[in-house]
Amino acid sequence: MASPSDLLPIKKTFSPADQGELAGVVREAFETGTPLYPIGGGTSLDFGLPAKAPGNGLSLAKINRVIDYPARDMTVTVEAGLTMQALADLLATERQRLPIDVPRPGEATIGGVIATNWNGPRRYGQGSVRDHVIGIHAVDGRGMPFKGGGRVVKNVAGYDFCKLLTGSLGTLGVITQVTFKLKPIPEQSVLVGCNLPDLDTAEKVLASLVRSEATPAAIELVAGPAWAQEPALQSLADSRNATEGVPYSASVFVVVGLEGTQTEVEYMIHQLTTEWRALDAPPPQAIGESTTLWKSLAEFPAAGQSPLALKAAVVPSGVTAMISAARQLDPQCSIQAHAGNGTVLIKLAAFPAQGLSRALVGQLQPVATAHSGNLVVLSNPSGAEMTHQSVWGAIDAPLDVMSVVKRKFDPQDILNRGRFVYV
C-alpha cells in the first residue's frame, strides 16, 4: 500500500487531536495560502486528479472517538477518523449496523467514506451513505467550524450540509464528526446466484429483478479473470458448465443478496426460482460460502493490482451495454456491477494501447452518456493522461454553481487543490 507521501506532494503532515486543533491548522493554511490534503485511512488517495501543488497533509487519525451511541434510538455519533471496522464492531454489540460495504474497512475511515461517497453492494436494498448521514460537523477552508443536521432522525433544521459534503472529496470542508441512522442486523443474510452464458441472458434476469416480488438487498453481476478463483462461484460455474459446456472464462454470474427473517428469505428464494424458470434461466442456487463472497464483493475495488480502474454510473438498463463496451476495449477486463443501481466497476488487465484519453473519451464515455450516466477514473497508477475530461468525464452538473459554492467554503482553494471537478 502506497503511503500518503507517495501519492500527495506533502511537505509535512499535521495530526490534530480534536476539531479545535484541526481548525487552527486550517486557519493558518488559509492565512498563508498553503494547500492542505485531508487524509483518513489513505485507501482512496489515488481517486481524483493527481495533486500538483505542494502542501501539507492533514491526518484525521487521532480524531476517532465515539461521541454518543443511544442504541434504542438507532443512531450513533462518531468522529470522522474512526474506522469502518471499529464502528461495525461497536454496533454489532447491539445487533445493529451501518449497511455500507467498503473495501479495507480496517483502514477506511468514516470521513473518507463520506467524502468519496463510497457505496457497496447493499446500496440497492439499504440505501447510499448519504441516506444514512443525519448530522455532520466540519471545518471550512477558512478554519471556521460549521455543522448541519442533528442527532435525531426527524431533524430538518438548517442547510443540508450532510448531502453537500457527501462526495465533495474534502474540497468544501474537513469532516470531523458524523451522526448516522442505523439498521438492525437481519436474522439471515444469504447470497443466491446463477451462471449465465452471455450478457443478453443476464439482461433478462436483471430486468426481471426490477419487477420481482422479492426485495433483494443487493443485485450484483460479476465477470472476468478476477473472479476465476472465487470458490463461492465455482459451484455455480460447475453446475452449468457440466451440462452446457460454457467456458468458465466467458461466465457471467448474477448474484443476489437476500436479507430478512428465515421465512422472508425462504419466500424470496422460492419467488426468484419461479421467476427465473419462466425466463429459461437457471434457478437461483444458494451459495454456501456467502460470508466469504460478501467480503469479496465489498473488496473488489481494492483487491489486486490493475493498470486502470474505472467506475461508470448509468441507468440500470445500461449496465450490460457498459460491460459490453468495456469487454470490446479489453476482453480480459474484470467486472463488478451493482446492477440494480447502475454502477459498473471495471478493472482493465492492461493500460489501453491507444492511450487513456482515446479509450475513455472515444469509446467508453459515449456509452455512459448514451445511458444517462458518466464514467470516472478510480485509479491509474501510471498517472498518464490524467486530465479533467479523462478523470471526471463529461459532467452535466452546473460547474459554475459548484465553483461559487467552492469559493464560499474555501475562498483560498486550499482544500485538496486541483483534485476535484472544479477547473
Protein Blocks (a to p, Z undefined) as FASTA:
>chain_A
ZZfklmpccfbdcddfbfklmmmmmmmmmmnopacdddfehpmmmgccddfbdcddddfk
lmmccfbdcfknopacddfkbcfklmmmmmmmnopacdbdcehkllocfklmmmnopacf
klmmnopfklmpcbdcdddfkopacdehjfbfblcehjdfklmmnonlopnbccfbdcdd
dddddfbdcddddddfbfklmmmmmmmmmmpmbdcfbdcddedjklmmmmklmmmmmmmm
mmnopafklpccdddddeddfklmmmmmmmmmmmmmmnopacddddfklmlmmmmmmmmm
mgcjdfbdcdddddfklmmmmmmmmmmmmmmbccdddfknopacdddfbdcfkbjklmmm
mmmmmmmmmnopacddfbdfkopaiafklmnopafbdfklmmmmmmmmmmnopgoghkam
bZZ
